[in-house]
Amino acid sequence: MASRSVIVTGAFGTLGRAVVRRLAAAGWRVAAVDVSPLPRGEPLPEEVFPVGGVDLGSLAAAEAGVARVVERFGRLDALVNVAGGFTWQTLADGDVDAWDRMYAVNLRTAVVATKAALPHLLAAGDARVVNVGAGAASAKAAAGMGAYTASKTGVQKLTESLSAELKDRGVNVNAVLPGTIDTPQNRADMPDADTTRWVAPEALADVILFLLSPAARAVTGAAIPVYGRG
């Protein structure tokens, strides 16, 4: 993987950092892209190229960010769309704008980042896109989960459609569907939960690494559940 390069979006968050670290350790040249200007907290590996301040709601901004990565690495072989967010709101008591926000952070970011990266992925050949969906989007939506699961269902359908569009053009597109991820925010929101049953970010990063690898060359259009013991 030493000559192959990858963009990870949402790279400054808990899952994004785990993915960045795992791919860098496996020899990928990693660009860590995020809307935040700079990483906060635990530093990224020294060899990682941080590209902060990229608004993935804007195609022009995403294209500029991708151009910086290609200028640095000379090519782009893979994209991992981690950027996203969560909200729990009932329709009766919630904010209608939450539906737009979930679409913007979960689905639009994946659409925009992929469109910006696509010319370079097609030029590279044998390229990969991995989207982070949600296990909850594959089940019957619970109360308060409408906006989130609707947006994450969109990610899964984007994955299927892109796979059909690109499978004969040298780009494999897959998704991972995690259960509850063990993050500081989830621990704060669910203090009484058995966190040993959750998905460790590093475990999810391992599945993503597999989908980027030559071992997954025959896999495209898949939506892989990664539920831990949940």
Backbone hydrogen bonds, N-H to C=O, Kabsch-Sander energy under -0.5 kcal/mol:
donor,donor_aa,acceptor,acceptor_aa,energy
4,R,1,M,-1.8
6,V,29,R,-2.5
7,I,78,A,-2.0
8,V,31,A,-2.5
9,T,7,I,-0.5
9,T,80,V,-2.6
10,G,33,V,-0.6
11,A,8,V,-0.5
11,A,33,V,-2.2
13,G,10,G,-1.3
17,R,13,G,-2.7
18,A,14,T,-1.6
19,V,15,L,-2.4
20,V,16,G,-2.7
21,R,17,R,-2.8
22,R,18,A,-2.2
23,L,19,V,-2.6
24,A,20,V,-2.5
25,A,21,R,-2.3
26,A,22,R,-1.3
27,G,24,A,-1.5
28,W,23,L,-2.3
29,R,4,R,-2.7
30,V,28,W,-0.7
31,A,6,V,-2.7
32,A,30,V,-0.5
32,A,49,F,-2.3
33,V,8,V,-2.7
33,V,31,A,-0.8
34,D,51,V,-1.8
48,V,45,P,-1.7
49,F,30,V,-2.8
51,V,32,A,-3.4
53,G,36,S,-1.7
54,V,34,D,-2.4
55,D,53,G,-0.7
56,L,54,V,-1.0
58,S,55,D,-1.7
59,L,57,G,-0.5
62,A,58,S,-2.4
63,E,59,L,-2.8
64,A,60,A,-2.0
65,G,61,A,-2.2
66,V,62,A,-2.7
67,A,63,E,-2.3
68,R,64,A,-1.7
69,V,65,G,-1.6
70,V,66,V,-2.6
71,E,67,A,-2.3
72,R,68,R,-1.7
73,F,69,V,-3.0
74,G,70,V,-2.6
77,D,5,S,-2.0
78,A,5,S,-1.0
79,L,128,R,-1.8
80,V,7,I,-2.9
81,N,79,L,-0.5
81,N,130,V,-2.6
82,V,9,T,-0.6
82,V,80,V,-1.2
89,Q,87,T,-0.5
89,Q,144,G,-2.0
94,G,90,T,-1.4
96,V,94,G,-0.5
98,A,95,D,-2.1
99,W,96,V,-1.6
100,D,96,V,-0.7
101,R,97,D,-2.4
102,M,98,A,-2.6
103,Y,99,W,-2.0
104,A,100,D,-2.6
105,V,101,R,-2.7
106,N,102,M,-2.3
107,L,102,M,-0.7
107,L,103,Y,-1.4
108,R,103,Y,-3.1
109,T,104,A,-0.9
111,V,107,L,-2.4
112,V,108,R,-3.1
113,A,109,T,-2.5
114,T,110,A,-2.0
115,K,111,V,-2.4
116,A,112,V,-2.4
117,A,113,A,-2.1
118,L,114,T,-2.0
120,H,117,A,-0.9
121,L,117,A,-2.0
122,L,118,L,-2.8
123,A,119,P,-1.6
124,A,120,H,-1.8
125,G,121,L,-2.0
127,A,170,G,-3.0
128,R,77,D,-1.8
129,V,172,N,-2.4
130,V,79,L,-2.5
131,N,174,N,-2.5
132,V,81,N,-1.8
133,G,131,N,-0.8
133,G,176,V,-2.8
135,G,178,P,-3.0
137,A,134,A,-1.1
138,S,135,G,-1.7
139,A,136,A,-0.8
145,M,142,A,-2.1
149,T,145,M,-2.7
150,A,146,G,-2.3
151,S,147,A,-1.8
152,K,148,Y,-2.2
153,T,149,T,-2.3
154,G,150,A,-1.5
155,V,151,S,-1.2
156,Q,152,K,-1.7
157,K,153,T,-2.3
158,L,154,G,-2.6
159,T,155,V,-2.2
160,E,156,Q,-2.1
161,S,157,K,-2.6
162,L,158,L,-2.9
163,S,159,T,-2.2
164,A,160,E,-2.0
165,E,161,S,-2.1
166,L,162,L,-2.4
167,K,163,S,-1.8
169,R,166,L,-2.3
171,V,166,L,-1.5
172,N,127,A,-2.5
174,N,129,V,-2.5
175,A,222,A,-2.5
176,V,131,N,-2.3
177,L,224,I,-3.2
179,G,226,V,-2.2
182,D,199,V,-2.7
183,T,181,I,-1.5
187,R,183,T,-2.3
188,A,184,P,-2.1
189,D,185,Q,-2.4
190,M,186,N,-2.0
193,A,190,M,-1.7
195,T,193,A,-1.2
197,R,194,D,-1.8
198,W,195,T,-1.3
199,V,180,T,-3.0
200,A,198,W,-0.6
203,A,200,A,-0.6
204,L,200,A,-1.9
205,A,201,P,-2.3
206,D,202,E,-1.5
207,V,203,A,-1.4
208,I,204,L,-2.1
209,L,205,A,-2.5
210,F,206,D,-2.1
211,L,207,V,-2.0
212,L,208,I,-1.4
213,S,209,L,-0.9
213,S,210,F,-1.1
216,A,213,S,-1.6
217,R,214,P,-1.8
219,V,216,A,-2.0
220,T,218,A,-0.6
221,G,173,V,-3.5
224,I,175,A,-2.7
226,V,177,L,-2.3
229,R,197,R,-1.4
230,G,197,R,-0.5
230,G,227,Y,-2.1
